[in-house]
Amino acid sequence: MELTKEEFIKRIYDYEKNPNEWKYAGDKPAIVDFHATWCAPCKMLAPVLDEIAKEYKDKIYVYKVDVDKQGELAAIFGVRSVPTILWIPMDDKPSISQGALQKSQMESIVKSTLLKEEE
């Protein structure tokens, strides 16, 4: 799902109400892909994210943010290059990774960071 600023505030984090304290609004862990339509690595990552979204559809959300359309969101998270992935666990602060990761790397982060499973 592609997020606008309004959807991001509703589904992820209301940074306007809580600028200094992270409060995740979701009911499942999430992945937010900051991407751009012109970005080749982003295009390579897209099918991997689609597969992750299908495989873990009952356990996590997968969202996309187009940095060219949502510059404010990109600026808030310090996104300077794409793709940038925001990993959001339920009970901890989010973490960020940059670059197109392989599916095995992404699954490892999903299991260890988002779902807190032992591999």
C-alpha atoms as an extended CHARMM CRD file, in Angstrom:
* protein
*
       119  EXT
         1         1  MET       CA              0.0000000000        0.0000000000        0.0000000000  PROA      1               0.0000000000
         2         2  GLU       CA              1.2870000000        3.4450000000       -0.9760000000  PROA      2               0.0000000000
         3         3  LEU       CA              1.1080000000        5.8840000000        1.9410000000  PROA      3               0.0000000000
         4         4  THR       CA              0.3630000000        9.5870000000        1.8450000000  PROA      4               0.0000000000
         5         5  LYS       CA              1.2610000000       11.8440000000        4.7710000000  PROA      5               0.0000000000
         6         6  GLU       CA             -2.3040000000       11.5090000000        6.0910000000  PROA      6               0.0000000000
         7         7  GLU       CA             -2.2630000000        7.6980000000        5.8540000000  PROA      7               0.0000000000
         8         8  PHE       CA              1.1880000000        7.5780000000        7.4510000000  PROA      8               0.0000000000
         9         9  ILE       CA             -0.0400000000        9.6480000000       10.4120000000  PROA      9               0.0000000000
        10        10  LYS       CA             -3.0870000000        7.4130000000       10.7970000000  PROA      10              0.0000000000
        11        11  ARG       CA             -1.4370000000        4.0030000000       10.2840000000  PROA      11              0.0000000000
        12        12  ILE       CA              2.1690000000        4.4620000000       11.4310000000  PROA      12              0.0000000000
        13        13  TYR       CA              3.0760000000        7.4680000000       13.5500000000  PROA      13              0.0000000000
        14        14  ASP       CA              1.5330000000       10.8540000000       14.2470000000  PROA      14              0.0000000000
        15        15  TYR       CA              4.7130000000       12.9030000000       14.3010000000  PROA      15              0.0000000000
        16        16  GLU       CA              2.7190000000       16.1330000000       14.4930000000  PROA      16              0.0000000000
        17        17  LYS       CA              1.0980000000       15.2110000000       17.8400000000  PROA      17              0.0000000000
        18        18  ASN       CA              4.1480000000       13.3450000000       19.2110000000  PROA      18              0.0000000000
        19        19  PRO       CA              7.2420000000       14.9200000000       17.6500000000  PROA      19              0.0000000000
        20        20  ASN       CA              9.5600000000       13.7590000000       20.4230000000  PROA      20              0.0000000000
        21        21  GLU       CA              8.1520000000       10.3520000000       21.2740000000  PROA      21              0.0000000000
        22        22  TRP       CA              7.6980000000        7.3940000000       18.9420000000  PROA      22              0.0000000000
        23        23  LYS       CA              4.1810000000        5.9580000000       19.2270000000  PROA      23              0.0000000000
        24        24  TYR       CA              3.4120000000        3.3110000000       16.6330000000  PROA      24              0.0000000000
        25        25  ALA       CA             -0.2650000000        3.3660000000       15.6180000000  PROA      25              0.0000000000
        26        26  GLY       CA             -0.4350000000       -0.0900000000       14.0020000000  PROA      26              0.0000000000
        27        27  ASP       CA             -1.6430000000       -3.4030000000       15.3630000000  PROA      27              0.0000000000
        28        28  LYS       CA              1.0660000000       -5.4950000000       13.6240000000  PROA      28              0.0000000000
        29        29  PRO       CA              4.7470000000       -4.8370000000       12.9300000000  PROA      29              0.0000000000
        30        30  ALA       CA              5.4350000000       -3.0070000000        9.6660000000  PROA      30              0.0000000000
        31        31  ILE       CA              7.9310000000       -2.4050000000        6.9000000000  PROA      31              0.0000000000
        32        32  VAL       CA              7.9140000000        1.0000000000        5.1980000000  PROA      32              0.0000000000
        33        33  ASP       CA              9.7650000000        1.1870000000        1.8850000000  PROA      33              0.0000000000
        34        34  PHE       CA             10.8730000000        4.7280000000        1.0150000000  PROA      34              0.0000000000
        35        35  HSD       CA             11.3310000000        4.5270000000       -2.7560000000  PROA      35              0.0000000000
        36        36  ALA       CA             11.2440000000        6.4860000000       -6.0210000000  PROA      36              0.0000000000
        37        37  THR       CA              9.8230000000        5.5000000000       -9.4050000000  PROA      37              0.0000000000
        38        38  TRP       CA             13.1150000000        6.3210000000      -11.1720000000  PROA      38              0.0000000000
        39        39  CYS       CA             15.2630000000        4.2420000000       -8.7870000000  PROA      39              0.0000000000
        40        40  ALA       CA             16.6440000000        0.9950000000      -10.2810000000  PROA      40              0.0000000000
        41        41  PRO       CA             17.4630000000       -0.6720000000       -6.9170000000  PROA      41              0.0000000000
        42        42  CYS       CA             13.9190000000        0.2180000000       -5.7630000000  PROA      42              0.0000000000
        43        43  LYS       CA             12.5240000000       -1.6080000000       -8.7880000000  PROA      43              0.0000000000
        44        44  MET       CA             14.6650000000       -4.6340000000       -7.9270000000  PROA      44              0.0000000000
        45        45  LEU       CA             13.4280000000       -4.5600000000       -4.3310000000  PROA      45              0.0000000000
        46        46  ALA       CA              9.7150000000       -4.2190000000       -5.1960000000  PROA      46              0.0000000000
        47        47  PRO       CA              9.0630000000       -7.9050000000       -6.0720000000  PROA      47              0.0000000000
        48        48  VAL       CA             10.9540000000       -9.0190000000       -2.9500000000  PROA      48              0.0000000000
        49        49  LEU       CA              8.7450000000       -6.7880000000       -0.7980000000  PROA      49              0.0000000000
        50        50  ASP       CA              5.6640000000       -8.1510000000       -2.5830000000  PROA      50              0.0000000000
        51        51  GLU       CA              6.7530000000      -11.7040000000       -1.7340000000  PROA      51              0.0000000000
        52        52  ILE       CA              7.4210000000      -10.7590000000        1.9160000000  PROA      52              0.0000000000
        53        53  ALA       CA              3.9980000000       -9.0650000000        2.0790000000  PROA      53              0.0000000000
        54        54  LYS       CA              2.2910000000      -12.2320000000        0.7880000000  PROA      54              0.0000000000
        55        55  GLU       CA              4.2420000000      -14.6700000000        2.9640000000  PROA      55              0.0000000000
        56        56  TYR       CA              3.7550000000      -12.6660000000        6.1840000000  PROA      56              0.0000000000
        57        57  LYS       CA              0.3790000000      -11.0620000000        5.3580000000  PROA      57              0.0000000000
        58        58  ASP       CA             -1.1990000000      -12.0740000000        8.6720000000  PROA      58              0.0000000000
        59        59  LYS       CA              1.8240000000      -10.9970000000       10.7220000000  PROA      59              0.0000000000
        60        60  ILE       CA              3.1510000000       -7.7160000000        9.2760000000  PROA      60              0.0000000000
        61        61  TYR       CA              2.1700000000       -4.7550000000        7.1100000000  PROA      61              0.0000000000
        62        62  VAL       CA              4.2360000000       -3.6690000000        4.1190000000  PROA      62              0.0000000000
        63        63  TYR       CA              3.8660000000       -0.0400000000        3.0530000000  PROA      63              0.0000000000
        64        64  LYS       CA              5.5100000000        2.1410000000        0.4220000000  PROA      64              0.0000000000
        65        65  VAL       CA              6.2860000000        5.8570000000        0.4900000000  PROA      65              0.0000000000
        66        66  ASP       CA              7.2170000000        7.6350000000       -2.7610000000  PROA      66              0.0000000000
        67        67  VAL       CA              9.8660000000       10.1510000000       -1.6730000000  PROA      67              0.0000000000
        68        68  ASP       CA              9.1400000000       12.4180000000       -4.6500000000  PROA      68              0.0000000000
        69        69  LYS       CA              5.4750000000       12.7210000000       -3.6500000000  PROA      69              0.0000000000
        70        70  GLN       CA              5.9930000000       12.6270000000        0.1400000000  PROA      70              0.0000000000
        71        71  GLY       CA              9.0980000000       14.7270000000        0.7210000000  PROA      71              0.0000000000
        72        72  GLU       CA              8.0390000000       15.6830000000        4.2460000000  PROA      72              0.0000000000
        73        73  LEU       CA              7.9260000000       12.0220000000        5.3320000000  PROA      73              0.0000000000
        74        74  ALA       CA             11.3210000000       11.3660000000        3.7720000000  PROA      74              0.0000000000
        75        75  ALA       CA             12.7850000000       14.4010000000        5.5530000000  PROA      75              0.0000000000
        76        76  ILE       CA             11.3910000000       13.3960000000        8.9540000000  PROA      76              0.0000000000
        77        77  PHE       CA             13.1890000000       10.0350000000        8.7660000000  PROA      77              0.0000000000
        78        78  GLY       CA             16.3460000000       11.4850000000        7.2330000000  PROA      78              0.0000000000
        79        79  VAL       CA             15.9570000000        9.5710000000        3.9740000000  PROA      79              0.0000000000
        80        80  ARG       CA             18.7520000000       10.7370000000        1.6860000000  PROA      80              0.0000000000
        81        81  SER       CA             18.9880000000        7.7460000000       -0.6080000000  PROA      81              0.0000000000
        82        82  VAL       CA             16.5190000000        5.1960000000       -1.8810000000  PROA      82              0.0000000000
        83        83  PRO       CA             15.5710000000        2.5390000000       -1.2080000000  PROA      83              0.0000000000
        84        84  THR       CA             15.4820000000        3.1050000000        2.5340000000  PROA      84              0.0000000000
        85        85  ILE       CA             13.5600000000        0.6170000000        4.6640000000  PROA      85              0.0000000000
        86        86  LEU       CA             11.9640000000        1.5270000000        7.9810000000  PROA      86              0.0000000000
        87        87  TRP       CA             11.5240000000       -1.5760000000       10.1710000000  PROA      87              0.0000000000
        88        88  ILE       CA              8.8100000000       -1.0980000000       12.7910000000  PROA      88              0.0000000000
        89        89  PRO       CA              8.4560000000       -3.6820000000       15.5820000000  PROA      89              0.0000000000
        90        90  MET       CA              5.4340000000       -3.5500000000       17.8800000000  PROA      90              0.0000000000
        91        91  ASP       CA              7.2300000000       -2.8530000000       21.1450000000  PROA      91              0.0000000000
        92        92  ASP       CA             10.4220000000       -1.0500000000       20.2230000000  PROA      92              0.0000000000
        93        93  LYS       CA             11.7050000000        1.9290000000       18.2870000000  PROA      93              0.0000000000
        94        94  PRO       CA             12.0070000000        1.5320000000       14.5080000000  PROA      94              0.0000000000
        95        95  SER       CA             15.3000000000        0.8920000000       12.7450000000  PROA      95              0.0000000000
        96        96  ILE       CA             16.4170000000        1.8660000000        9.2560000000  PROA      96              0.0000000000
        97        97  SER       CA             18.3890000000        0.1020000000        6.5520000000  PROA      97              0.0000000000
        98        98  GLN       CA             19.4780000000        1.4720000000        3.2110000000  PROA      98              0.0000000000
        99        99  GLY       CA             19.8570000000       -0.2100000000       -0.1310000000  PROA      99              0.0000000000
       100       100  ALA       CA             18.1690000000       -3.1140000000       -1.8540000000  PROA      100             0.0000000000
       101       101  LEU       CA             18.4660000000       -6.1320000000        0.4150000000  PROA      101             0.0000000000
       102       102  GLN       CA             18.1850000000       -9.7110000000       -0.7720000000  PROA      102             0.0000000000
       103       103  LYS       CA             15.1010000000      -11.6780000000        0.1960000000  PROA      103             0.0000000000
       104       104  SER       CA             17.0580000000      -13.8350000000        2.6610000000  PROA      104             0.0000000000
       105       105  GLN       CA             18.3720000000      -10.6990000000        4.4080000000  PROA      105             0.0000000000
       106       106  MET       CA             14.8760000000       -9.2050000000        4.5890000000  PROA      106             0.0000000000
       107       107  GLU       CA             13.3620000000      -12.4150000000        5.9470000000  PROA      107             0.0000000000
       108       108  SER       CA             16.0710000000      -12.5660000000        8.5890000000  PROA      108             0.0000000000
       109       109  ILE       CA             15.2570000000       -9.0110000000        9.7420000000  PROA      109             0.0000000000
       110       110  VAL       CA             11.5100000000       -9.7470000000        9.6750000000  PROA      110             0.0000000000
       111       111  LYS       CA             11.9890000000      -12.7990000000       11.8720000000  PROA      111             0.0000000000
       112       112  SER       CA             14.5570000000      -11.3840000000       14.2860000000  PROA      112             0.0000000000
       113       113  THR       CA             13.4470000000       -7.7550000000       14.5650000000  PROA      113             0.0000000000
       114       114  LEU       CA              9.7560000000       -7.5930000000       13.7390000000  PROA      114             0.0000000000
       115       115  LEU       CA              8.4940000000      -10.9830000000       14.8650000000  PROA      115             0.0000000000
       116       116  LYS       CA             11.2390000000      -11.6260000000       17.4550000000  PROA      116             0.0000000000
       117       117  GLU       CA             11.5860000000      -15.2470000000       16.3840000000  PROA      117             0.0000000000
       118       118  GLU       CA             14.7260000000      -17.2560000000       16.9150000000  PROA      118             0.0000000000
       119       119  GLU       CA             16.2310000000      -18.4360000000       13.6700000000  PROA      119             0.0000000000
